[in-house]
Amino acid sequence: MEKIQPKHVLSDLIQTWETEVIEFKEANDNFKMDQIGKYFSALANEANLRSKEQAWLVFGVRDATRSIVGTDYRSESERLHSLKQQIGSDTEPSITFREIHELHHEKGRVVMMEVPAAPVGLPIAWKEHYYARAGSSLTNLGIDKQDQIRNQTLGTDWTAQIVEEASPANIDRQALAKARESFAEKHVNRFTIEEVENWDLPAFLERAHLTRQGKITRAAILLLGKPESAVLLSPHMAQLTWNLRGEERAYEHFGLPFFTNTTELYKRIRNIQIRMLPPNSLMPVEVSKYDRRVVLEALNNCIAHQDYFRNARIVVTEYIDRLEFVNDGEFFEGRPDDYIEGKKVPRFYRNPFLAEAMSLLNMIDTMGIGIHDMHSRQARRYFPLPDYDLSESNAVTLTIHGRVVDQAYSEWLMQRTDLPLIDILALDRVQKKLPISKEAATRLRRAKLVEGRRSSLRVSSAVATAMGSKAELTRTHSQNDAHYEKLMTDYLMEYGECGRAEFDMLLRPVFGESLSEEEKKNRINNLITKWRRAGIIVNYGSKKAPRWTLAE
C-alpha cells in the first residue's frame, strides 16, 4: 500500500468537505471517547456501503469555515496512539483505526484518524449499537442497512445458513453455560454475568449473533451444538483431530461443540515446563513448552477460517518439538506476513458470520491481531516464531515451535527485551537459515546481533562475552545432576512415561556448550543408568526400545 502523505490528503479532504465518509471536528482535549467510538462505527459502516477502502475522522479543522485551527487533543504521542487499543476494546467485531496521523501544519496541529471500512458482511458496532451518517449528522444504522451489509456474503458464507431442522434441543447446555460466561467476560463493562445468565436462550443466541430471523444457524451448531447435532451439517465435516507423531503414536477426534472441545484438544498436548538459562544469571527461568493462549488462538483461527465446503477436518499434529495446525482453504486475504506487525485489518473473511460470533464469545480477541499476538508471545518466551506454509494447494499449515533452535537467539531475547518485533522477525529467519533483506542484515549487524556474510549469516554469540565471566560460566558449564533429575521427574509425573528420544529432547538443550554432541549422548546414558540403579525409574519396555516410568 502506498504511504499516505497527510498534508496532501488533508488538502483533498478539505476540498471534498464533509460527506458520509469524512468528519471534521475542532476537538479540544476534552472530546469524549464515547463520541469518537460512535463516529468510528458510523464512518466504518458508511465506507463499506459506499465501497470505499477507508473513511476519515479529522480533528483541528473548523467545520463552518473549512479552515485549519489546530487541536490540543491528546498532544502526547503515546496517549494519542492508545486510542487504537481503546477503540478496539469496544467495537464489535473488534477493529480499530488503520493509522493515526499527526500533522504539524503551519496553521496548527491536525490529527487525522484513518478509519477502515467495515469488513464485507460485518457491520461495526460501538458498545453494541450500530451507527451511520445522514449527510454530516450521526444517526443509528437502520435494520435495512445492517441487513444490506450482512447480506453481502449471505450467499457464499456457509456458516450463516439457517439449519431448518435445528431447535433449542440441539444446543449443548454445558457449552452454552461457558459461552454465557465468556460473553459476559468480553462485555464486562456493559453486562453482569447475572444479566447474561438471565437471558433466555433465543435472546442470548441473538446477542451472540448465532441466529438469523430467530432461527439457528450452522455457526451456532458448530460452536454450541450437541455432539449428535453434527448430522445436521452432513455431509460437511465438523471435526478437530489431535494426532501424536514420533516414538509414540496416538490420535483422538473431537466433534461438536467446538466452543469447549478446543480446550479438550489442548489438554491432550504434552506441555511440560522447560528450564532456560539467562546469560546474566546462574538461576534458570521456567517457561511452558507451549503457551496456552497461542495454541488456542491458532486453533480458533483454524475454525474461523476453515473452508467448510471442502468437507475436511482440522488437524493438529503434535511432534516432539513442534505443533502443526492444518485447515482447509487458502489464506483468505493477503499473506501472513502482512499481519505480523498488527497494523493490517482484513476487509474480507471466508466465514464472516462465524467470525463475528467467535469475536463476541471472546474466542478471537481482536480480528486481524491474532498473528501479531502469537508472534509477540513466542518472542516473550524466547522461542522461535511461528511459521506459515502456504505451499499446499487450498490449505494453510501453521507451525508453533516448542524448543530452542539456536541458543544465541534465545539469549539475545532474554538480554535485549527492548528489541522491536521487526528485528526479532529478522533474527528468527537467521536462526532458521532463511534469507533476509539487505536492509535487515545491515540493521542487525550494526546492532551486533548477527555475524558472518549475508549469504551465511548466523546469530551473534557476542552476548556471552558482553556479559563477562558470569554469563560465560552459565553458557558453558553444565548444571548439577539434581537439576537434570528434577527435569526428568517433572516430565514423568506429567506424562507417565517416555523413551530415549524424549530424554534427548528434554536434556540436550540444557547441557553446557562445552560438551560435544557425543559427550551429551554419553552424559544422558550415564544419567539414565544412575537413575535406574538408584531405583528412581524403571523400564517396562525392551532393551532396544525402552519405556521409562517413575518407580512406585
Buried (B, 14 or more C-beta within 10 A) or exposed (E): EEEBEBEEBBEEBBEEEBBBBBBBBBBEEEBEEEEBBBBBBBBBBBBBBEEBEBBBBBBBBEEEEEEBBBBBBBEEEEEBBEBBEEBBBBBBBBBBBBBBBBBEBEEBBBBBBBBBBBBBBBBBBBBEEBBBBEEEEBEBBEEEBBEBBBEBBBEEBBBBBBBEEBEEEBBBEEBBEBBBBBBBEBBEEEBEEEEBEEBEBEEBBBBBBBBBEEBBBBBBBBBBBBEEBBEBBEEBBBBBBBBBEBEBEEEEEBBBBBBBBBBEBBEBBBBBEBBBBBBBEEEBEEBBBBBEEBBBBBBBBBBBBBBBEEEBBBBBBBBBBBBBBBBBBBBBBEEBEBBBBBBBBBBBBBBBBBBBBBBBBBBBBBBBBBBBBBBBBBBEBBBBBBBBEEEEEEBBBBBBBBBBBBBBBBBBBBBBEEBEBEBBBBBBBBBBEEEBEEEBBEBBBEBEBBBEEBEEBBBBBBBBEEBEEEBBEBBEBBBEEEEBBEBBBBBBEEBEBBBBEBBBBBBBBBBBBEBEEEEBBEBBEEBBEBBBEEEBBBBEEEEEEBBBBBEE
